[in-house]
């Protein structure tokens, strides 16, 4: 399953989310490609997703959670 936290990380004048998979990197990369996220957005175990792509990621099936509360990947 794919998980996404709400856009809350400021960077370069935008807010960002983190997209993760609890299944595989293959699932994560395929989803990111479908979302239109560039491969350079991949950082070790997640993709950085800009706030404007958040609704599309949810529409495509990512589950929303809160990383700080430990709700991602559970």
PQR file of N, CA, C, O and H, with PARSE charges and radii, in Angstrom:
ATOM      1  N   UNK A   1       0.840  -1.171   0.000 -0.4000 1.5000
ATOM      2  CA  UNK A   1       0.000   0.000   0.000 -0.0000 2.0000
ATOM      3  C   UNK A   1       0.889   1.239   0.000  0.5500 1.7000
ATOM      4  O   UNK A   1       2.024   1.209   0.476 -0.5500 1.4000
ATOM      5  N   UNK A   2       0.357   2.310  -0.535 -0.4000 1.5000
ATOM      6  CA  UNK A   2       1.083   3.575  -0.596 -0.0000 2.0000
ATOM      7  C   UNK A   2       0.502   4.552   0.410  0.5500 1.7000
ATOM      8  O   UNK A   2      -0.713   4.637   0.589 -0.5500 1.4000
ATOM      9  H   UNK A   2      -0.565   2.334  -0.922  0.4000 1.0000
ATOM     10  N   UNK A   3       1.380   5.278   1.054 -0.4000 1.5000
ATOM     11  CA  UNK A   3       0.990   6.234   2.087 -0.0000 2.0000
ATOM     12  C   UNK A   3       1.595   7.596   1.787  0.5500 1.7000
ATOM     13  O   UNK A   3       2.679   7.705   1.213 -0.5500 1.4000
ATOM     14  H   UNK A   3       2.367   5.209   0.908  0.4000 1.0000
ATOM     15  N   UNK A   4       0.871   8.622   2.188 -0.4000 1.5000
ATOM     16  CA  UNK A   4       1.269   9.994   1.917 -0.0000 2.0000
ATOM     17  C   UNK A   4       0.910  10.841   3.126  0.5500 1.7000
ATOM     18  O   UNK A   4      -0.219  10.788   3.614 -0.5500 1.4000
ATOM     19  H   UNK A   4      -0.009   8.533   2.654  0.4000 1.0000
ATOM     20  N   UNK A   5       1.872  11.627   3.613 -0.4000 1.5000
ATOM     21  CA  UNK A   5       1.510  12.561   4.679 -0.0000 2.0000
ATOM     22  C   UNK A   5       1.056  13.877   4.050  0.5500 1.7000
ATOM     23  O   UNK A   5       1.335  14.149   2.882 -0.5500 1.4000
ATOM     24  H   UNK A   5       2.789  11.670   3.216  0.4000 1.0000
ATOM     25  N   UNK A   6       0.363  14.676   4.829 -0.4000 1.5000
ATOM     26  CA  UNK A   6      -0.135  15.955   4.314 -0.0000 2.0000
ATOM     27  C   UNK A   6       1.040  16.900   4.044  0.5500 1.7000
ATOM     28  O   UNK A   6       2.052  16.851   4.743 -0.5500 1.4000
ATOM     29  H   UNK A   6       0.136  14.455   5.778  0.4000 1.0000
ATOM     30  N   UNK A   7       0.905  17.752   3.036 -0.4000 1.5000
ATOM     31  CA  UNK A   7       1.991  18.682   2.717 -0.0000 2.0000
ATOM     32  C   UNK A   7       2.283  19.602   3.902  0.5500 1.7000
ATOM     33  O   UNK A   7       1.441  20.416   4.281 -0.5500 1.4000
ATOM     34  H   UNK A   7       0.083  17.792   2.468  0.4000 1.0000
ATOM     35  N   UNK A   8       3.460  19.474   4.478 -0.4000 1.5000
ATOM     36  CA  UNK A   8       3.801  20.274   5.654 -0.0000 2.0000
ATOM     37  C   UNK A   8       5.274  20.654   5.711  0.5500 1.7000
ATOM     38  O   UNK A   8       5.681  21.436   6.571 -0.5500 1.4000
ATOM     39  H   UNK A   8       4.144  18.813   4.170  0.4000 1.0000
ATOM     40  N   UNK A   9       6.071  20.109   4.810 -0.4000 1.5000
ATOM     41  CA  UNK A   9       7.508  20.371   4.845 -0.0000 2.0000
ATOM     42  C   UNK A   9       7.825  21.501   3.865  0.5500 1.7000
ATOM     43  O   UNK A   9       7.702  21.321   2.654 -0.5500 1.4000
ATOM     44  H   UNK A   9       5.741  19.473   4.112  0.4000 1.0000
ATOM     45  N   UNK A  10       8.231  22.665   4.381 -0.4000 1.5000
ATOM     46  CA  UNK A  10       8.559  23.764   3.469 -0.0000 2.0000
ATOM     47  C   UNK A  10       9.941  23.578   2.852  0.5500 1.7000
ATOM     48  O   UNK A  10      10.900  23.216   3.534 -0.5500 1.4000
ATOM     49  H   UNK A  10       8.330  22.812   5.365  0.4000 1.0000
ATOM     50  N   UNK A  11      10.022  23.832   1.553 -0.4000 1.5000
ATOM     51  CA  UNK A  11      11.307  23.773   0.850 -0.0000 2.0000
ATOM     52  C   UNK A  11      11.153  24.470  -0.490  0.5500 1.7000
ATOM     53  O   UNK A  11      10.225  24.182  -1.246 -0.5500 1.4000
ATOM     54  H   UNK A  11       9.243  24.126   0.999  0.4000 1.0000
ATOM     55  N   UNK A  12      12.045  25.369  -0.774 -0.4000 1.5000
ATOM     56  CA  UNK A  12      12.043  26.109  -2.038 -0.0000 2.0000
ATOM     57  C   UNK A  12      10.707  26.785  -2.331  0.5500 1.7000
ATOM     58  O   UNK A  12      10.227  26.772  -3.465 -0.5500 1.4000
ATOM     59  H   UNK A  12      12.799  25.604  -0.160  0.4000 1.0000
ATOM     60  N   UNK A  13      10.123  27.370  -1.307 -0.4000 1.5000
ATOM     61  CA  UNK A  13       8.897  28.131  -1.488 -0.0000 2.0000
ATOM     62  C   UNK A  13       7.637  27.308  -1.686  0.5500 1.7000
ATOM     63  O   UNK A  13       6.602  27.845  -2.079 -0.5500 1.4000
ATOM     64  H   UNK A  13      10.513  27.381  -0.387  0.4000 1.0000
ATOM     65  N   UNK A  14       7.712  26.009  -1.416 -0.4000 1.5000
ATOM     66  CA  UNK A  14       6.556  25.122  -1.570 -0.0000 2.0000
ATOM     67  C   UNK A  14       6.429  24.253  -0.330  0.5500 1.7000
ATOM     68  O   UNK A  14       7.351  24.161   0.481 -0.5500 1.4000
ATOM     69  H   UNK A  14       8.553  25.573  -1.097  0.4000 1.0000
ATOM     70  N   UNK A  15       5.270  23.616  -0.198 -0.4000 1.5000
ATOM     71  CA  UNK A  15       5.080  22.607   0.840 -0.0000 2.0000
ATOM     72  C   UNK A  15       5.133  21.234   0.187  0.5500 1.7000
ATOM     73  O   UNK A  15       4.682  21.050  -0.944 -0.5500 1.4000
ATOM     74  H   UNK A  15       4.521  23.690  -0.857  0.4000 1.0000
ATOM     75  N   UNK A  16       5.694  20.269   0.922 -0.4000 1.5000
ATOM     76  CA  UNK A  16       5.934  18.938   0.371 -0.0000 2.0000
ATOM     77  C   UNK A  16       5.370  17.851   1.274  0.5500 1.7000
ATOM     78  O   UNK A  16       5.277  18.014   2.490 -0.5500 1.4000
ATOM     79  H   UNK A  16       6.060  20.419   1.840  0.4000 1.0000
ATOM     80  N   UNK A  17       4.998  16.744   0.654 -0.4000 1.5000
ATOM     81  CA  UNK A  17       4.568  15.516   1.323 -0.0000 2.0000
ATOM     82  C   UNK A  17       5.622  14.449   1.096  0.5500 1.7000
ATOM     83  O   UNK A  17       6.521  14.609   0.270 -0.5500 1.4000
ATOM     84  H   UNK A  17       5.074  16.611  -0.335  0.4000 1.0000
ATOM     85  N   UNK A  18       5.500  13.358   1.841 -0.4000 1.5000
ATOM     86  CA  UNK A  18       6.362  12.196   1.648 -0.0000 2.0000
ATOM     87  C   UNK A  18       5.486  11.018   1.225  0.5500 1.7000
ATOM     88  O   UNK A  18       4.485  10.718   1.875 -0.5500 1.4000
ATOM     89  H   UNK A  18       4.770  13.229   2.512  0.4000 1.0000
ATOM     90  N   UNK A  19       5.859  10.366   0.156 -0.4000 1.5000
ATOM     91  CA  UNK A  19       5.143   9.208  -0.370 -0.0000 2.0000
ATOM     92  C   UNK A  19       5.981   7.970  -0.110  0.5500 1.7000
ATOM     93  O   UNK A  19       7.147   7.913  -0.502 -0.5500 1.4000
ATOM     94  H   UNK A  19       6.673  10.609  -0.373  0.4000 1.0000
ATOM     95  N   UNK A  20       5.391   6.972   0.553 -0.4000 1.5000
ATOM     96  CA  UNK A  20       6.107   5.729   0.847 -0.0000 2.0000
ATOM     97  C   UNK A  20       5.251   4.524   0.464  0.5500 1.7000
ATOM     98  O   UNK A  20       4.041   4.638   0.269 -0.5500 1.4000
ATOM     99  H   UNK A  20       4.444   7.018   0.871  0.4000 1.0000
ATOM    100  N   UNK A  21       5.901   3.374   0.360 -0.4000 1.5000
ATOM    101  CA  UNK A  21       5.219   2.107   0.119 -0.0000 2.0000
ATOM    102  C   UNK A  21       5.626   1.125   1.202  0.5500 1.7000
ATOM    103  O   UNK A  21       6.788   1.080   1.608 -0.5500 1.4000
ATOM    104  H   UNK A  21       6.884   3.281   0.518  0.4000 1.0000
ATOM    105  N   UNK A  22       4.665   0.338   1.668 -0.4000 1.5000
ATOM    106  CA  UNK A  22       5.010  -0.718   2.614 -0.0000 2.0000
ATOM    107  C   UNK A  22       5.131  -2.070   1.906  0.5500 1.7000
ATOM    108  O   UNK A  22       5.246  -3.112   2.551 -0.5500 1.4000
ATOM    109  H   UNK A  22       3.722   0.374   1.339  0.4000 1.0000
ATOM    110  N   UNK A  23       5.105  -2.037   0.569 -0.4000 1.5000
ATOM    111  CA  UNK A  23       5.204  -3.265  -0.214 -0.0000 2.0000
ATOM    112  C   UNK A  23       6.579  -3.401  -0.854  0.5500 1.7000
ATOM    113  O   UNK A  23       7.301  -4.363  -0.595 -0.5500 1.4000
ATOM    114  H   UNK A  23       5.011  -1.190   0.045  0.4000 1.0000
ATOM    115  N   UNK A  24       6.939  -2.421  -1.701 -0.4000 1.5000
ATOM    116  CA  UNK A  24       8.213  -2.528  -2.414 -0.0000 2.0000
ATOM    117  C   UNK A  24       8.594  -1.195  -3.041  0.5500 1.7000
ATOM    118  O   UNK A  24       7.765  -0.302  -3.215 -0.5500 1.4000
ATOM    119  H   UNK A  24       6.352  -1.639  -1.912  0.4000 1.0000
ATOM    120  N   UNK A  25       9.866  -1.093  -3.372 -0.4000 1.5000
ATOM    121  CA  UNK A  25      10.312   0.079  -4.117 -0.0000 2.0000
ATOM    122  C   UNK A  25       9.721   0.066  -5.521  0.5500 1.7000
ATOM    123  O   UNK A  25       9.457   1.126  -6.089 -0.5500 1.4000
ATOM    124  H   UNK A  25      10.539  -1.819  -3.231  0.4000 1.0000
ATOM    125  N   UNK A  26       9.514  -1.108  -6.083 -0.4000 1.5000
ATOM    126  CA  UNK A  26       8.913  -1.193  -7.415 -0.0000 2.0000
ATOM    127  C   UNK A  26       7.524  -0.558  -7.410  0.5500 1.7000
ATOM    128  O   UNK A  26       7.182   0.196  -8.321 -0.5500 1.4000
ATOM    129  H   UNK A  26       9.729  -1.969  -5.622  0.4000 1.0000
ATOM    130  N   UNK A  27       6.725  -0.863  -6.387 -0.4000 1.5000
ATOM    131  CA  UNK A  27       5.398  -0.259  -6.271 -0.0000 2.0000
ATOM    132  C   UNK A  27       5.523   1.260  -6.130  0.5500 1.7000
ATOM    133  O   UNK A  27       4.790   2.014  -6.771 -0.5500 1.4000
ATOM    134  H   UNK A  27       7.003  -1.476  -5.647  0.4000 1.0000
ATOM    135  N   UNK A  28       6.444   1.693  -5.298 -0.4000 1.5000
ATOM    136  CA  UNK A  28       6.648   3.119  -5.058 -0.0000 2.0000
ATOM    137  C   UNK A  28       7.050   3.843  -6.342  0.5500 1.7000
ATOM    138  O   UNK A  28       6.492   4.892  -6.662 -0.5500 1.4000
ATOM    139  H   UNK A  28       7.040   1.081  -4.778  0.4000 1.0000
ATOM    140  N   UNK A  29       8.009   3.291  -7.074 -0.4000 1.5000
ATOM    141  CA  UNK A  29       8.470   3.928  -8.306 -0.0000 2.0000
ATOM    142  C   UNK A  29       7.373   3.950  -9.371  0.5500 1.7000
ATOM    143  O   UNK A  29       7.227   4.940 -10.088 -0.5500 1.4000
ATOM    144  H   UNK A  29       8.463   2.439  -6.814  0.4000 1.0000
ATOM    145  N   UNK A  30       6.607   2.875  -9.478 -0.4000 1.5000
ATOM    146  CA  UNK A  30       5.522   2.819 -10.467 -0.0000 2.0000
ATOM    147  C   UNK A  30       4.451   3.859 -10.149  0.5500 1.7000
ATOM    148  O   UNK A  30       3.950   4.534 -11.047 -0.5500 1.4000
ATOM    149  H   UNK A  30       6.726   2.071  -8.895  0.4000 1.0000
ATOM    150  N   UNK A  31       4.104   3.983  -8.876 -0.4000 1.5000
ATOM    151  CA  UNK A  31       3.096   4.965  -8.477 -0.0000 2.0000
ATOM    152  C   UNK A  31       3.604   6.380  -8.734  0.5500 1.7000
ATOM    153  O   UNK A  31       2.876   7.223  -9.258 -0.5500 1.4000
ATOM    154  H   UNK A  31       4.511   3.434  -8.147  0.4000 1.0000
ATOM    155  N   UNK A  32       4.843   6.633  -8.367 -0.4000 1.5000
ATOM    156  CA  UNK A  32       5.423   7.960  -8.579 -0.0000 2.0000
ATOM    157  C   UNK A  32       5.443   8.312 -10.065  0.5500 1.7000
ATOM    158  O   UNK A  32       5.184   9.455 -10.442 -0.5500 1.4000
ATOM    159  H   UNK A  32       5.435   5.948  -7.941  0.4000 1.0000
ATOM    160  N   UNK A  33       5.747   7.334 -10.895 -0.4000 1.5000
ATOM    161  CA  UNK A  33       5.744   7.579 -12.339 -0.0000 2.0000
ATOM    162  C   UNK A  33       4.336   7.916 -12.822  0.5500 1.7000
ATOM    163  O   UNK A  33       4.158   8.842 -13.613 -0.5500 1.4000
ATOM    164  H   UNK A  33       5.957   6.406 -10.588  0.4000 1.0000
ATOM    165  N   UNK A  34       3.334   7.169 -12.350 -0.4000 1.5000
ATOM    166  CA  UNK A  34       1.946   7.454 -12.728 -0.0000 2.0000
ATOM    167  C   UNK A  34       1.515   8.838 -12.245  0.5500 1.7000
ATOM    168  O   UNK A  34       0.702   9.504 -12.887 -0.5500 1.4000
ATOM    169  H   UNK A  34       3.479   6.417 -11.708  0.4000 1.0000
ATOM    170  N   UNK A  35       2.057   9.256 -11.127 -0.4000 1.5000
ATOM    171  CA  UNK A  35       1.750  10.563 -10.557 -0.0000 2.0000
ATOM    172  C   UNK A  35       2.474  11.690 -11.292  0.5500 1.7000
ATOM    173  O   UNK A  35       2.100  12.857 -11.176 -0.5500 1.4000
ATOM    174  H   UNK A  35       2.717   8.715 -10.606  0.4000 1.0000
ATOM    175  N   UNK A  36       3.500  11.336 -12.039 -0.4000 1.5000
ATOM    176  CA  UNK A  36       4.289  12.338 -12.747 -0.0000 2.0000
ATOM    177  C   UNK A  36       5.422  12.900 -11.916  0.5500 1.7000
ATOM    178  O   UNK A  36       5.974  13.952 -12.239 -0.5500 1.4000
ATOM    179  H   UNK A  36       3.805  10.388 -12.134  0.4000 1.0000
ATOM    180  N   UNK A  37       5.771  12.202 -10.844 -0.4000 1.5000
ATOM    181  CA  UNK A  37       6.874  12.649  -9.988 -0.0000 2.0000
ATOM    182  C   UNK A  37       8.199  12.243 -10.626  0.5500 1.7000
ATOM    183  O   UNK A  37       8.366  11.085 -11.010 -0.5500 1.4000
ATOM    184  H   UNK A  37       5.322  11.348 -10.582  0.4000 1.0000
ATOM    185  N   UNK A  38       9.131  13.164 -10.745 -0.4000 1.5000
ATOM    186  CA  UNK A  38      10.425  12.810 -11.339 -0.0000 2.0000
ATOM    187  C   UNK A  38      11.239  11.913 -10.409  0.5500 1.7000
ATOM    188  O   UNK A  38      11.098  11.982  -9.188 -0.5500 1.4000
ATOM    189  H   UNK A  38       8.996  14.105 -10.433  0.4000 1.0000
ATOM    190  N   UNK A  39      12.072  11.091 -10.984 -0.4000 1.5000
ATOM    191  CA  UNK A  39      12.899  10.165 -10.195 -0.0000 2.0000
ATOM    192  C   UNK A  39      13.812  10.919  -9.222  0.5500 1.7000
ATOM    193  O   UNK A  39      14.183  10.382  -8.178 -0.5500 1.4000
ATOM    194  H   UNK A  39      12.186  11.035 -11.976  0.4000 1.0000
ATOM    195  N   UNK A  40      14.170  12.149  -9.559 -0.4000 1.5000
ATOM    196  CA  UNK A  40      15.021  12.926  -8.650 -0.0000 2.0000
ATOM    197  C   UNK A  40      14.296  13.253  -7.344  0.5500 1.7000
ATOM    198  O   UNK A  40      14.931  13.684  -6.381 -0.5500 1.4000
ATOM    199  H   UNK A  40      13.868  12.585 -10.407  0.4000 1.0000
ATOM    200  N   UNK A  41      12.974  13.053  -7.298 -0.4000 1.5000
ATOM    201  CA  UNK A  41      12.202  13.261  -6.074 -0.0000 2.0000
ATOM    202  C   UNK A  41      12.319  12.108  -5.097  0.5500 1.7000
ATOM    203  O   UNK A  41      11.803  12.186  -3.982 -0.5500 1.4000
ATOM    204  H   UNK A  41      12.458  12.703  -8.080  0.4000 1.0000
ATOM    205  N   UNK A  42      12.997  11.029  -5.503 -0.4000 1.5000
ATOM    206  CA  UNK A  42      13.180   9.864  -4.631 -0.0000 2.0000
ATOM    207  C   UNK A  42      14.350  10.120  -3.691  0.5500 1.7000
ATOM    208  O   UNK A  42      15.433  10.511  -4.125 -0.5500 1.4000
ATOM    209  H   UNK A  42      13.417  10.966  -6.408  0.4000 1.0000
ATOM    210  N   UNK A  43      14.123   9.897  -2.399 -0.4000 1.5000
ATOM    211  CA  UNK A  43      15.152  10.128  -1.388 -0.0000 2.0000
ATOM    212  C   UNK A  43      15.210   8.933  -0.439  0.5500 1.7000
ATOM    213  O   UNK A  43      14.466   8.883   0.540 -0.5500 1.4000
ATOM    214  H   UNK A  43      13.243   9.579  -2.046  0.4000 1.0000
ATOM    215  N   UNK A  44      16.069   7.991  -0.718 -0.4000 1.5000
ATOM    216  CA  UNK A  44      16.336   6.786   0.076 -0.0000 2.0000
ATOM    217  C   UNK A  44      15.143   5.841   0.198  0.5500 1.7000
ATOM    218  O   UNK A  44      15.222   4.705  -0.268 -0.5500 1.4000
ATOM    219  H   UNK A  44      16.674   8.032  -1.513  0.4000 1.0000
ATOM    220  N   UNK A  45      14.038   6.276   0.812 -0.4000 1.5000
ATOM    221  CA  UNK A  45      12.903   5.372   1.022 -0.0000 2.0000
ATOM    222  C   UNK A  45      11.561   6.022   0.706  0.5500 1.7000
ATOM    223  O   UNK A  45      10.510   5.436   0.964 -0.5500 1.4000
ATOM    224  H   UNK A  45      13.974   7.199   1.191  0.4000 1.0000
ATOM    225  N   UNK A  46      11.593   7.224   0.152 -0.4000 1.5000
ATOM    226  CA  UNK A  46      10.346   7.948  -0.115 -0.0000 2.0000
ATOM    227  C   UNK A  46      10.523   8.907  -1.288  0.5500 1.7000
ATOM    228  O   UNK A  46      11.638   9.209  -1.713 -0.5500 1.4000
ATOM    229  H   UNK A  46      12.447   7.701  -0.057  0.4000 1.0000
ATOM    230  N   UNK A  47       9.391   9.370  -1.790 -0.4000 1.5000
ATOM    231  CA  UNK A  47       9.385  10.451  -2.775 -0.0000 2.0000
ATOM    232  C   UNK A  47       8.901  11.718  -2.089  0.5500 1.7000
ATOM    233  O   UNK A  47       7.997  11.679  -1.253 -0.5500 1.4000
ATOM    234  H   UNK A  47       8.486   9.124  -1.444  0.4000 1.0000
ATOM    235  N   UNK A  48       9.501  12.825  -2.445 -0.4000 1.5000
ATOM    236  CA  UNK A  48       9.010  14.131  -2.026 -0.0000 2.0000
ATOM    237  C   UNK A  48       7.994  14.575  -3.074  0.5500 1.7000
ATOM    238  O   UNK A  48       8.304  14.663  -4.262 -0.5500 1.4000
ATOM    239  H   UNK A  48      10.235  12.857  -3.123  0.4000 1.0000
ATOM    240  N   UNK A  49       6.780  14.852  -2.614 -0.4000 1.5000
ATOM    241  CA  UNK A  49       5.674  15.194  -3.505 -0.0000 2.0000
ATOM    242  C   UNK A  49       5.195  16.611  -3.183  0.5500 1.7000
ATOM    243  O   UNK A  49       4.851  16.893  -2.036 -0.5500 1.4000
ATOM    244  H   UNK A  49       6.528  14.781  -1.649  0.4000 1.0000
ATOM    245  N   UNK A  50       5.165  17.502  -4.172 -0.4000 1.5000
ATOM    246  CA  UNK A  50       4.711  18.868  -3.898 -0.0000 2.0000
ATOM    247  C   UNK A  50       3.210  18.915  -3.603  0.5500 1.7000
ATOM    248  O   UNK A  50       2.444  18.065  -4.058 -0.5500 1.4000
ATOM    249  H   UNK A  50       5.444  17.272  -5.105  0.4000 1.0000
ATOM    250  N   UNK A  51       2.815  19.917  -2.839 -0.4000 1.5000
ATOM    251  CA  UNK A  51       1.422  20.048  -2.395 -0.0000 2.0000
ATOM    252  C   UNK A  51       0.428  20.018  -3.551  0.5500 1.7000
ATOM    253  O   UNK A  51      -0.670  19.481  -3.404 -0.5500 1.4000
ATOM    254  H   UNK A  51       3.437  20.607  -2.470  0.4000 1.0000
ATOM    255  N   UNK A  52       0.793  20.579  -4.685 -0.4000 1.5000
ATOM    256  CA  UNK A  52      -0.163  20.605  -5.793 -0.0000 2.0000
ATOM    257  C   UNK A  52      -0.432  19.217  -6.377  0.5500 1.7000
ATOM    258  O   UNK A  52      -1.427  19.037  -7.079 -0.5500 1.4000
ATOM    259  H   UNK A  52       1.685  21.015  -4.804  0.4000 1.0000
ATOM    260  N   UNK A  53       0.419  18.244  -6.108 -0.4000 1.5000
ATOM    261  CA  UNK A  53       0.179  16.870  -6.575 -0.0000 2.0000
ATOM    262  C   UNK A  53      -0.489  16.002  -5.512  0.5500 1.7000
ATOM    263  O   UNK A  53      -0.866  14.863  -5.787 -0.5500 1.4000
ATOM    264  H   UNK A  53       1.228  18.391  -5.538  0.4000 1.0000
ATOM    265  N   UNK A  54      -0.635  16.532  -4.306 -0.4000 1.5000
ATOM    266  CA  UNK A  54      -1.243  15.776  -3.205 -0.0000 2.0000
ATOM    267  C   UNK A  54      -2.637  15.248  -3.564  0.5500 1.7000
ATOM    268  O   UNK A  54      -2.886  14.056  -3.385 -0.5500 1.4000
ATOM    269  H   UNK A  54      -0.328  17.457  -4.082  0.4000 1.0000
ATOM    270  N   UNK A  55      -3.561  16.093  -4.065 -0.4000 1.5000
ATOM    271  CA  UNK A  55      -4.901  15.573  -4.381 -0.0000 2.0000
ATOM    272  C   UNK A  55      -4.883  14.470  -5.435  0.5500 1.7000
ATOM    273  O   UNK A  55      -5.677  13.532  -5.366 -0.5500 1.4000
ATOM    274  H   UNK A  55      -3.358  17.061  -4.210  0.4000 1.0000
ATOM    275  N   UNK A  56      -3.996  14.576  -6.393 -0.4000 1.5000
ATOM    276  CA  UNK A  56      -3.903  13.554  -7.439 -0.0000 2.0000
ATOM    277  C   UNK A  56      -3.399  12.241  -6.842  0.5500 1.7000
ATOM    278  O   UNK A  56      -3.896  11.169  -7.190 -0.5500 1.4000
ATOM    279  H   UNK A  56      -3.351  15.337  -6.449  0.4000 1.0000
ATOM    280  N   UNK A  57      -2.420  12.321  -5.952 -0.4000 1.5000
ATOM    281  CA  UNK A  57      -1.894  11.112  -5.309 -0.0000 2.0000
ATOM    282  C   UNK A  57      -2.984  10.401  -4.510  0.5500 1.7000
ATOM    283  O   UNK A  57      -3.074   9.173  -4.524 -0.5500 1.4000
ATOM    284  H   UNK A  57      -2.017  13.192  -5.670  0.4000 1.0000
ATOM    285  N   UNK A  58      -3.801  11.173  -3.821 -0.4000 1.5000
ATOM    286  CA  UNK A  58      -4.910  10.584  -3.059 -0.0000 2.0000
ATOM    287  C   UNK A  58      -5.929   9.975  -4.018  0.5500 1.7000
ATOM    288  O   UNK A  58      -6.433   8.878  -3.777 -0.5500 1.4000
ATOM    289  H   UNK A  58      -3.728  12.170  -3.809  0.4000 1.0000
ATOM    290  N   UNK A  59      -6.230  10.678  -5.095 -0.4000 1.5000
ATOM    291  CA  UNK A  59      -7.177  10.171  -6.089 -0.0000 2.0000
ATOM    292  C   UNK A  59      -6.672   8.864  -6.707  0.5500 1.7000
ATOM    293  O   UNK A  59      -7.462   7.967  -7.005 -0.5500 1.4000
ATOM    294  H   UNK A  59      -5.821  11.569  -5.291  0.4000 1.0000
ATOM    295  N   UNK A  60      -5.357   8.762  -6.896 -0.4000 1.5000
ATOM    296  CA  UNK A  60      -4.771   7.540  -7.461 -0.0000 2.0000
ATOM    297  C   UNK A  60      -4.714   6.391  -6.451  0.5500 1.7000
ATOM    298  O   UNK A  60      -4.432   5.252  -6.822 -0.5500 1.4000
ATOM    299  H   UNK A  60      -4.716   9.490  -6.654  0.4000 1.0000
ATOM    300  N   UNK A  61      -4.982   6.688  -5.176 -0.4000 1.5000
ATOM    301  CA  UNK A  61      -5.071   5.608  -4.202 -0.0000 2.0000
ATOM    302  C   UNK A  61      -4.146   5.660  -3.011  0.5500 1.7000
ATOM    303  O   UNK A  61      -4.196   4.763  -2.169 -0.5500 1.4000
ATOM    304  H   UNK A  61      -5.211   7.614  -4.874  0.4000 1.0000
ATOM    305  N   UNK A  62      -3.305   6.668  -2.903 -0.4000 1.5000
ATOM    306  CA  UNK A  62      -2.434   6.763  -1.722 -0.0000 2.0000
ATOM    307  C   UNK A  62      -3.283   7.038  -0.481  0.5500 1.7000
ATOM    308  O   UNK A  62      -4.217   7.839  -0.522 -0.5500 1.4000
ATOM    309  H   UNK A  62      -3.264   7.397  -3.586  0.4000 1.0000
ATOM    310  N   UNK A  63      -2.954   6.376   0.602 -0.4000 1.5000
ATOM    311  CA  UNK A  63      -3.648   6.576   1.870 -0.0000 2.0000
ATOM    312  C   UNK A  63      -2.973   7.709   2.634  0.5500 1.7000
ATOM    313  O   UNK A  63      -1.746   7.764   2.719 -0.5500 1.4000
ATOM    314  H   UNK A  63      -2.196   5.726   0.635  0.4000 1.0000
ATOM    315  N   UNK A  64      -3.773   8.606   3.184 -0.4000 1.5000
ATOM    316  CA  UNK A  64      -3.229   9.758   3.906 -0.0000 2.0000
ATOM    317  C   UNK A  64      -2.981   9.378   5.357  0.5500 1.7000
ATOM    318  O   UNK A  64      -3.834   8.781   6.014 -0.5500 1.4000
ATOM    319  H   UNK A  64      -4.770   8.562   3.114  0.4000 1.0000
ATOM    320  N   UNK A  65      -1.801   9.734   5.844 -0.4000 1.5000
ATOM    321  CA  UNK A  65      -1.443   9.492   7.235 -0.0000 2.0000
ATOM    322  C   UNK A  65      -0.595  10.627   7.755  0.5500 1.7000
ATOM    323  O   UNK A  65      -0.282  11.567   7.025 -0.5500 1.4000
ATOM    324  H   UNK A  65      -1.108  10.219   5.310  0.4000 1.0000
ATOM    325  N   UNK A  66      -0.226  10.542   9.001 -0.4000 1.5000
ATOM    326  CA  UNK A  66       0.586  11.566   9.650 -0.0000 2.0000
ATOM    327  C   UNK A  66       1.899  10.934  10.076  0.5500 1.7000
ATOM    328  O   UNK A  66       1.924  10.095  10.977 -0.5500 1.4000
ATOM    329  H   UNK A  66      -0.480   9.778   9.594  0.4000 1.0000
ATOM    330  N   UNK A  67       2.984  11.330   9.437 -0.4000 1.5000
ATOM    331  CA  UNK A  67       4.294  10.749   9.735 -0.0000 2.0000
ATOM    332  C   UNK A  67       4.681  10.974  11.191  0.5500 1.7000
ATOM    333  O   UNK A  67       5.200  10.066  11.841 -0.5500 1.4000
ATOM    334  H   UNK A  67       2.963  12.012   8.706  0.4000 1.0000
ATOM    335  N   UNK A  68       4.436  12.169  11.705 -0.4000 1.5000
ATOM    336  CA  UNK A  68       4.812  12.488  13.087 -0.0000 2.0000
ATOM    337  C   UNK A  68       4.071  11.605  14.086  0.5500 1.7000
ATOM    338  O   UNK A  68       4.607  11.273  15.143 -0.5500 1.4000
ATOM    339  H   UNK A  68       4.015  12.906  11.178  0.4000 1.0000
ATOM    340  N   UNK A  69       2.849  11.228  13.753 -0.4000 1.5000
ATOM    341  CA  UNK A  69       2.058  10.383  14.651 -0.0000 2.0000
ATOM    342  C   UNK A  69       2.304   8.898  14.396  0.5500 1.7000
ATOM    343  O   UNK A  69       1.683   8.044  15.028 -0.5500 1.4000
ATOM    344  H   UNK A  69       2.413  11.498  12.894  0.4000 1.0000
ATOM    345  N   UNK A  70       3.210   8.592  13.471 -0.4000 1.5000
ATOM    346  CA  UNK A  70       3.526   7.197  13.178 -0.0000 2.0000
ATOM    347  C   UNK A  70       2.458   6.484  12.378  0.5500 1.7000
ATOM    348  O   UNK A  70       2.356   5.259  12.443 -0.5500 1.4000
ATOM    349  H   UNK A  70       3.715   9.286  12.957  0.4000 1.0000
ATOM    350  N   UNK A  71       1.656   7.223  11.624 -0.4000 1.5000
ATOM    351  CA  UNK A  71       0.559   6.617  10.877 -0.0000 2.0000
ATOM    352  C   UNK A  71       0.937   6.222   9.458  0.5500 1.7000
ATOM    353  O   UNK A  71       0.110   5.658   8.742 -0.5500 1.4000
ATOM    354  H   UNK A  71       1.739   8.219  11.571  0.4000 1.0000
ATOM    355  N   UNK A  72       2.145   6.498   9.039 -0.4000 1.5000
ATOM    356  CA  UNK A  72       2.548   6.104   7.693 -0.0000 2.0000
ATOM    357  C   UNK A  72       3.125   4.703   7.727  0.5500 1.7000
ATOM    358  O   UNK A  72       3.997   4.394   8.539 -0.5500 1.4000
ATOM    359  H   UNK A  72       2.817   6.957   9.620  0.4000 1.0000
ATOM    360  N   UNK A  73       2.635   3.872   6.847 -0.4000 1.5000
ATOM    361  CA  UNK A  73       3.177   2.534   6.703 -0.0000 2.0000
ATOM    362  C   UNK A  73       2.740   1.545   7.757  0.5500 1.7000
ATOM    363  O   UNK A  73       3.390   0.516   7.940 -0.5500 1.4000
ATOM    364  H   UNK A  73       1.927   4.124   6.187  0.4000 1.0000
ATOM    365  N   UNK A  74       1.661   1.828   8.451 -0.4000 1.5000
ATOM    366  CA  UNK A  74       1.182   0.889   9.466 -0.0000 2.0000
ATOM    367  C   UNK A  74       0.009   0.102   8.941  0.5500 1.7000
ATOM    368  O   UNK A  74      -0.536  -0.743   9.652 -0.5500 1.4000
ATOM    369  H   UNK A  74       1.133   2.664   8.301  0.4000 1.0000
TER
END
